[in-house]
Amino acid sequence: MKKLFALLENTEGFNIIKREKKSGAVSHAYLVVCADGENLTEILKEFAKLIACKEGAPCGKCRDCTLIDSGAHSDVLVYPKTDSVKTEDIVDLIEQSYIKPIESDKKIFILSHAETMNLPAQNKLLKTLEEPPKNVHLILGATTEYGLLPTVLSRVKKIEIKGFSEEVLIDFLSEECPDLVRLKEAVSCADGTVSGVKRLYEDEKFREIKSLCESIVIDMLSSKQVLHFAEKVMVYKEEIELFLSVLERVLGNLLYITAEQEQLVKNKADINALKRATGFKKGSVLNALELICTARKKLKFNANAQMLVEWLLFGILEGKHKWQKL
């Protein structure tokens, strides 16, 4: 896979630190918020290389960069040691922060998945965040800032890495994911992260769910068919959130078609399939998209999946018939 630097180098967050480094004003503590949990630690390493590299932004070839990549840099320490941040991780981080650098003129601490810190661990970290030893930089990473104490958030500079565009992700992953049609399908339904796209690209269930969502839009014509399609959806009971995301994307493409904006459909193969959907008007598609938003909220409050799916499908069909009469 291409280096994550290729994705990050043009983000505003990366360039903020790049400018601060150039002016000699690198912050003592950053919080990098990025939804890509699977690649979060590697993303934080790229930020560490940006700060540590003596050649600039970062070269990827010098001793500092190569040691950080391999996890062997004595002055760049990565936490947690297990799958979540423990209080003992913070204790060790604080102790290590008072030990002078060995190879470099600075020490960098990476704290990945900071959102997993419990309250005692966060409170213990506060003083170091506010007044770290000289030449110490902390890079916290989190998939979400929720769960972090306001006192922690007030002591760090927030850097947000937003979801990447479809064009950027397709270019970045085209070598690793050579089936371009499949890659475009995955990108169009993913969350804008590398790990999200790869997960869908490799998941046969995703393609089955996408085919099912298209069938719902094209072939579900009467209320008698709702229970039939609901049963098909329930085969993927453990992937209801994915079903909602894929159905939302399919309907989004249908909205472009009904609004005569086919050029906005990223995967052109979807156009021919969705043109077989009859009876939908712009209003009925918008209604269906609103129902999906409501379904997500219901799901968060532990709504019964079977009843939720039936309610959603009936609502989509009802809206379709309603708008046909207008």
C-alpha positions in Angstrom: 0.0 0.0 0.0 1.2 3.6 -0.7 2.5 5.4 2.3 -0.2 7.3 4.3 1.9 10.4 3.8 0.5 10.6 0.3 -3.0 11.1 1.7 -2.0 13.3 4.6 0.4 15.8 3.0 -2.3 17.9 1.4 -4.6 18.0 4.5 -5.1 21.2 6.4 -4.1 19.6 9.6 -0.8 18.3 8.2 0.0 21.7 6.8 -0.8 23.5 10.0 2.0 21.6 11.8 4.2 22.0 8.8 3.9 25.8 9.0 4.4 25.7 12.8 7.5 23.7 12.4 8.9 26.1 9.8 8.3 29.1 12.2 9.6 27.2 15.2 6.3 27.2 17.0 5.4 23.5 17.2 2.8 22.9 19.9 3.7 20.8 22.9 0.4 18.8 22.5 -1.9 17.9 19.6 -5.1 16.0 19.4 -5.5 14.4 15.9 -9.2 13.4 15.4 -9.6 10.8 12.6 -12.3 8.3 12.0 -9.9 5.7 10.6 -9.3 3.7 13.8 -7.5 0.9 12.1 -4.8 3.2 10.6 -4.8 5.7 13.4 -1.4 4.8 14.9 0.3 4.8 11.5 -1.3 8.2 10.8 0.0 9.6 14.1 3.5 8.2 13.2 3.3 10.4 10.0 2.7 13.4 12.2 5.6 12.4 14.5 7.9 12.1 11.4 6.8 15.6 10.4 7.9 17.0 13.7 11.1 14.9 14.0 12.5 14.9 10.5 15.4 17.2 10.1 15.1 17.3 6.3 11.7 19.0 6.3 8.2 17.6 5.7 9.0 14.5 6.3 11.5 12.9 3.8 10.7 9.3 4.7 14.3 8.3 4.2 16.4 9.8 7.0 17.3 8.0 10.2 14.5 9.6 12.2 11.8 8.7 9.6 13.0 5.1 9.0 13.2 4.5 12.8 9.8 5.9 13.4 8.4 3.7 10.6 9.9 0.6 12.1 8.9 1.5 15.7 12.5 1.5 16.8 13.1 5.2 17.5 14.3 5.6 21.1 12.9 9.1 21.4 9.5 8.4 19.8 7.4 6.2 22.1 4.0 4.8 21.1 1.1 4.0 23.5 -1.0 2.1 24.4 0.9 -1.1 24.9 -2.4 -3.1 24.6 -5.7 -2.5 22.8 -6.8 0.5 25.0 -5.1 3.2 27.1 -4.6 2.1 30.6 -3.5 4.2 33.6 -0.2 2.4 33.6 0.4 3.6 30.1 0.0 7.2 31.3 2.3 6.6 34.3 5.0 5.2 32.0 4.6 8.1 29.5 5.0 10.7 32.3 8.1 8.9 33.7 9.6 8.6 30.2 9.0 12.3 29.5 11.6 13.3 32.1 14.3 11.2 30.5 16.4 13.2 28.1 16.4 12.3 24.4 19.1 9.9 23.2 19.2 10.3 19.5 17.4 13.5 18.9 16.9 17.0 20.4 13.3 16.2 21.3 11.0 13.4 22.6 7.7 12.6 20.9 5.0 10.6 22.6 2.2 9.1 20.5 -1.0 8.2 22.4 -3.3 6.4 20.0 -7.0 5.9 20.7 -7.0 8.5 23.5 -10.8 8.2 23.5 -10.4 4.8 25.4 -8.7 6.5 28.4 -10.7 6.2 31.6 -11.2 9.3 33.8 -8.3 8.6 36.2 -5.9 8.2 33.3 -7.1 11.5 31.7 -6.7 13.3 35.0 -3.2 11.9 35.5 -2.2 13.2 32.1 -3.4 16.8 32.6 -0.3 18.3 34.2 2.0 16.8 31.5 -0.3 18.1 28.8 -0.3 21.6 30.4 3.4 21.8 31.4 5.4 19.1 29.6 9.2 18.9 30.2 11.3 20.8 27.7 11.4 19.5 24.1 8.6 17.0 24.7 5.7 16.8 22.3 2.6 14.7 22.8 0.5 13.6 19.8 -2.8 12.2 21.0 -5.1 10.5 18.4 -8.8 9.7 18.7 -11.5 8.5 16.4 -13.8 10.9 18.3 -13.2 13.6 20.9 -16.4 12.6 22.8 -15.4 10.9 26.0 -12.4 13.2 26.5 -12.6 15.6 29.4 -13.0 19.3 28.6 -9.8 19.8 30.7 -7.9 17.5 28.3 -9.4 19.2 25.2 -8.4 22.6 26.5 -4.8 21.7 26.8 -4.3 20.3 23.3 -4.4 21.8 19.8 -7.0 20.0 17.8 -6.2 18.7 14.3 -9.1 17.1 12.4 -8.5 14.7 9.5 -11.8 14.6 7.7 -13.0 11.8 5.3 -11.1 11.8 2.0 -12.8 12.4 -1.3 -13.8 9.5 -3.5 -11.3 10.5 -6.2 -8.4 10.6 -3.7 -9.3 7.2 -2.2 -9.6 5.5 -5.6 -6.2 6.9 -6.6 -4.6 5.9 -3.3 -6.0 2.3 -3.3 -6.0 1.5 -7.0 -2.9 -0.6 -6.8 -3.9 -2.5 -3.7 -7.5 -2.9 -4.9 -7.1 -3.5 -8.7 -10.8 -4.3 -9.4 -11.8 -0.8 -10.3 -15.6 -1.4 -10.4 -15.5 -3.1 -7.1 -13.3 -0.4 -5.7 -15.6 2.3 -6.8 -18.6 0.5 -5.2 -16.7 0.3 -1.9 -15.5 3.9 -2.0 -19.1 5.1 -2.8 -20.5 3.5 0.3 -17.6 3.8 2.7 -17.0 6.5 5.4 -14.1 8.3 3.6 -11.4 6.3 5.4 -8.8 3.9 3.9 -9.8 1.1 6.3 -13.5 1.6 5.6 -13.0 1.2 1.8 -10.7 -1.8 2.2 -13.2 -3.5 4.5 -16.0 -3.1 2.0 -13.8 -4.0 -1.0 -12.9 -7.3 0.6 -16.4 -8.1 2.1 -18.6 -10.3 -0.1 -21.6 -9.4 2.1 -21.2 -5.8 1.0 -21.7 -6.7 -2.6 -24.7 -8.8 -1.7 -26.2 -6.0 0.4 -25.7 -3.5 -2.5 -27.5 -5.9 -4.9 -30.3 -6.3 -2.4 -30.7 -2.5 -1.9 -30.9 -2.0 -5.7 -33.5 -4.8 -5.9 -35.6 -3.1 -3.2 -35.5 0.2 -5.1 -36.2 -1.5 -8.5 -38.4 -4.5 -7.7 -40.4 -3.6 -4.5 -43.7 -2.4 -6.1 -46.4 -3.3 -3.6 -47.0 -3.7 0.1 -47.3 -7.4 -0.4 -43.6 -7.6 -1.2 -42.4 -5.6 1.9 -42.3 -8.6 4.2 -40.5 -10.6 1.5 -37.8 -8.0 1.2 -37.6 -7.5 5.0 -36.8 -11.2 5.4 -34.0 -10.8 2.8 -32.6 -7.9 4.7 -32.7 -9.8 8.0 -30.3 -12.4 6.6 -27.8 -9.6 7.3 -29.1 -8.8 10.7 -25.6 -8.1 12.1 -25.0 -5.6 9.3 -28.1 -3.4 9.6 -26.0 -0.3 9.9 -24.1 -1.2 6.7 -27.5 -2.0 5.0 -28.7 1.5 5.9 -25.5 3.1 4.6 -25.7 1.2 1.3 -29.4 1.9 0.8 -28.7 5.6 1.5 -26.0 5.6 -1.2 -28.2 3.8 -3.7 -31.1 6.3 -3.1 -28.6 9.2 -3.3 -27.7 8.0 -6.8 -31.3 7.7 -7.6 -31.9 11.3 -6.5 -29.2 12.5 -9.0 -31.0 10.5 -11.7 -34.5 11.8 -10.9 -33.0 15.4 -10.7 -31.4 14.8 -14.2 -27.9 15.1 -12.8 -26.6 11.7 -13.8 -23.1 13.2 -14.2 -22.8 13.3 -10.3 -23.2 9.5 -10.1 -19.6 8.4 -9.5 -20.0 4.7 -10.6 -21.5 4.9 -14.0 -22.5 1.2 -13.9 -25.1 2.2 -11.2 -26.9 4.5 -13.7 -28.2 1.7 -16.0 -29.3 -0.4 -13.0 -31.2 2.4 -11.3 -32.9 3.6 -14.4 -35.0 0.4 -14.1 -36.5 1.9 -10.9 -40.0 3.2 -11.8 -42.4 5.5 -10.0 -39.9 7.5 -8.0 -39.9 11.2 -8.1 -37.5 13.6 -6.4 -39.8 14.1 -3.5 -40.3 10.4 -2.8 -36.5 9.8 -2.9 -35.9 12.7 -0.4 -38.6 11.2 1.8 -36.8 7.8 1.7 -33.5 9.4 2.7 -35.2 11.2 5.6 -36.6 7.8 6.7 -33.1 6.3 6.7 -31.9 9.1 9.0 -34.8 8.4 11.4 -34.1 4.6 11.2 -30.5 5.3 12.3 -31.7 7.2 15.4 -34.1 4.4 16.2 -31.3 1.9 15.9 -29.2 3.8 18.4 -32.1 3.4 20.9 -32.1 -0.4 20.4 -35.1 -0.6 18.2 -36.1 -4.1 17.1 -34.3 -4.7 13.8 -37.0 -6.7 12.1 -39.7 -4.1 13.0 -37.4 -1.3 12.0 -36.7 -2.7 8.6 -40.4 -3.4 7.9 -41.2 0.2 9.0 -38.6 1.6 6.7 -39.6 -0.4 3.7 -43.3 0.4 4.2 -42.4 4.0 4.6 -40.4 4.1 1.4 -43.2 2.4 -0.6 -45.9 4.7 1.0 -43.9 7.8 0.1 -43.4 6.5 -3.4 -47.1 6.1 -4.0 -47.9 9.4 -2.3 -45.7 11.4 -4.6 -47.0 9.6 -7.7 -50.4 11.1 -7.0 -49.0 14.7 -6.8 
